[in-house]
Amino acid sequence: MRNNVILAALSLLVILPLQNLSAQTLTGCTGTELADPARVVYQCPGGLVLEAEAAAALGVTATATDGRPTEIDVSSDAVLIDIAPGSGSFQIRTPQAIAAVRGTVYTVEVADGTTAVFVSEGEVTVSRSDGSDQVVLAAGFGVDVTPGEPVVVREWGAERVRNLFSRFGR
């Protein structure tokens, strides 16, 4: 009997890593997998929509009383955020930055020790992860937050914006 339990546990260790892990869940949100490009769209309470690349590593770290996430950690890849104006505060935390909004459409990408934030609509406040070097981004502007480098707001070129949004099928 003991050998059967050990064999069953070992077989689970072999089988579990083979499962598709791209469909991670976010507490309080409903996820829908999309293809071409592969991504997951999370519909959350209070008018929050998160569209994450399939390999994006993200998780809810704080929620409002209605269950809507108010803070998401993103540690890799890109997420497109669409939050309805007037729905309350919301922020994305990465290893390098904090991007906080009150209602807008923007993207956050984490790659190679840098967090890139681009605003498509509205305004986003971006700072280093410790709250320093705060800047405000308006539509059409972005910032790359890298340790040891100045935080400089720039108007992003059409090609960079197109490349970023194509990752979300747009």
C-alpha positions as CSV (number, residue, x, y, z in Angstrom):
1,M,0.0,0.0,0.0
2,R,2.8,2.4,1.0
3,N,4.6,1.7,-2.3
4,N,1.4,2.5,-4.3
5,V,1.0,5.9,-2.6
6,I,4.7,6.7,-3.3
7,L,4.3,5.6,-6.9
8,A,1.1,7.8,-7.3
9,A,2.9,10.8,-5.8
10,L,5.9,10.4,-8.1
11,S,3.7,10.0,-11.2
12,L,2.0,13.3,-10.2
13,L,5.4,15.0,-10.1
14,V,6.1,13.8,-13.6
15,I,2.6,14.7,-15.0
16,L,2.0,18.1,-13.4
17,P,4.9,20.0,-15.0
18,L,3.6,18.8,-18.4
19,Q,0.2,20.6,-18.0
20,N,-0.5,23.9,-19.8
21,L,0.3,26.6,-17.2
22,S,-0.5,29.6,-19.4
23,A,-4.0,29.8,-18.2
24,Q,-3.1,31.2,-14.8
25,T,-5.9,32.7,-12.7
26,L,-6.3,36.1,-11.1
27,T,-8.4,36.2,-8.0
28,G,-11.8,37.8,-8.7
29,C,-11.3,37.9,-12.5
30,T,-12.5,35.7,-15.3
31,G,-9.8,34.7,-17.8
32,T,-10.3,33.9,-21.5
33,E,-7.5,32.5,-23.6
34,L,-7.0,34.0,-27.1
35,A,-4.7,33.0,-29.9
36,D,-2.7,34.8,-32.6
37,P,-1.0,36.1,-30.6
38,A,-1.4,33.8,-27.5
39,R,-2.7,35.9,-24.6
40,V,-5.2,35.8,-21.8
41,V,-7.9,38.5,-21.3
42,Y,-9.0,38.9,-17.7
43,Q,-12.4,40.6,-17.1
44,C,-12.4,41.9,-13.5
45,P,-15.1,43.6,-11.4
46,G,-15.4,47.4,-11.6
47,G,-14.5,47.8,-15.3
48,L,-11.0,46.5,-15.2
49,V,-9.7,44.5,-18.1
50,L,-6.2,43.0,-18.2
51,E,-4.8,41.5,-21.3
52,A,-1.6,39.5,-20.6
53,E,0.8,37.8,-22.9
54,A,0.5,34.0,-22.5
55,A,3.9,33.8,-20.7
56,A,3.4,36.9,-18.5
57,A,3.9,36.3,-14.8
58,L,1.4,38.3,-12.8
59,G,-0.6,38.1,-9.6
60,V,-3.1,40.1,-7.5
61,T,-1.6,41.6,-4.4
62,A,-4.5,43.8,-3.2
63,T,-8.2,44.0,-3.9
64,A,-11.1,46.4,-3.3
65,T,-14.2,45.5,-1.3
66,D,-16.0,44.6,-4.6
67,G,-13.3,42.1,-5.5
68,R,-11.7,44.2,-8.1
69,P,-7.9,44.0,-8.1
70,T,-6.3,47.3,-7.0
71,E,-2.7,46.1,-7.3
72,I,-1.1,43.6,-9.6
73,D,2.5,42.4,-9.6
74,V,4.0,41.8,-13.0
75,S,7.5,40.1,-13.1
76,S,7.8,39.3,-16.8
77,D,6.5,40.0,-20.3
78,A,3.7,42.5,-21.1
79,V,0.2,43.4,-19.9
80,L,-2.3,45.8,-21.5
81,I,-4.5,47.5,-18.9
82,D,-7.9,49.1,-19.6
83,I,-9.6,50.6,-16.5
84,A,-12.8,52.6,-16.6
85,P,-12.6,56.2,-15.4
86,G,-14.0,56.6,-11.9
87,S,-13.6,53.0,-11.0
88,G,-11.0,53.7,-8.2
89,S,-7.3,53.5,-7.8
90,F,-5.2,50.8,-9.5
91,Q,-1.5,50.1,-9.8
92,I,0.9,47.7,-11.4
93,R,4.1,46.9,-9.5
94,T,7.2,45.5,-11.2
95,P,10.7,44.9,-9.9
96,Q,11.7,48.3,-11.2
97,A,8.6,50.5,-11.2
98,I,5.1,51.4,-10.0
99,A,2.5,52.5,-12.6
100,A,-0.7,54.0,-11.0
101,V,-3.8,55.3,-12.7
102,R,-7.4,56.4,-12.2
103,G,-8.8,55.4,-15.6
104,T,-7.0,54.8,-18.8
105,V,-5.5,52.4,-21.3
106,Y,-1.8,51.6,-21.0
107,T,0.8,48.9,-21.2
108,V,3.5,47.6,-18.9
109,E,6.3,45.4,-20.0
110,V,9.0,43.8,-17.9
111,A,12.1,42.5,-19.6
112,D,15.9,42.4,-19.2
113,G,15.9,44.4,-15.9
114,T,13.7,47.2,-17.3
115,T,10.1,48.2,-17.0
116,A,8.6,50.0,-20.0
117,V,5.3,51.9,-19.5
118,F,3.3,53.4,-22.5
119,V,0.1,55.3,-22.3
120,S,-2.5,55.0,-25.0
121,E,-5.3,56.9,-23.4
122,G,-5.5,59.1,-20.2
123,E,-2.6,59.6,-17.8
124,V,-0.4,57.3,-15.7
125,T,1.9,58.1,-12.8
126,V,5.1,56.1,-12.9
127,S,7.8,55.9,-10.3
128,R,10.7,53.7,-9.3
129,S,9.6,50.7,-7.1
130,D,10.7,52.7,-4.0
131,G,8.4,55.6,-5.0
132,S,11.2,57.9,-6.2
133,D,11.6,59.7,-9.5
134,Q,7.9,60.0,-10.1
135,V,6.7,61.2,-13.6
136,V,3.3,61.6,-15.2
137,L,2.7,60.1,-18.7
138,A,0.1,61.4,-21.1
139,A,-1.3,59.6,-24.1
140,G,1.5,58.9,-26.7
141,F,4.3,59.0,-24.1
142,G,6.3,56.3,-22.4
143,V,9.1,55.7,-20.1
144,D,11.8,53.0,-19.5
145,V,12.6,52.4,-15.8
146,T,16.0,50.8,-15.4
147,P,18.1,50.8,-12.2
148,G,20.8,53.4,-12.3
149,E,19.4,55.2,-15.3
150,P,17.4,58.5,-15.3
151,V,13.7,58.2,-15.7
152,V,12.9,60.2,-18.8
153,V,9.5,60.7,-20.4
154,R,9.6,60.3,-24.2
155,E,7.2,60.3,-27.0
156,W,7.4,56.8,-28.4
157,G,7.8,56.3,-32.1
158,A,5.1,54.7,-34.2
159,E,7.2,51.5,-34.8
160,R,7.8,50.9,-31.1
161,V,4.1,51.4,-30.3
162,R,3.0,49.2,-33.2
163,N,5.4,46.4,-32.1
164,L,4.1,46.6,-28.6
165,F,0.4,46.6,-29.5
166,S,0.9,43.8,-32.1
167,R,1.7,41.6,-29.1
168,F,-2.0,42.0,-28.1
169,G,-3.4,41.5,-31.6
170,R,-3.9,45.2,-32.2
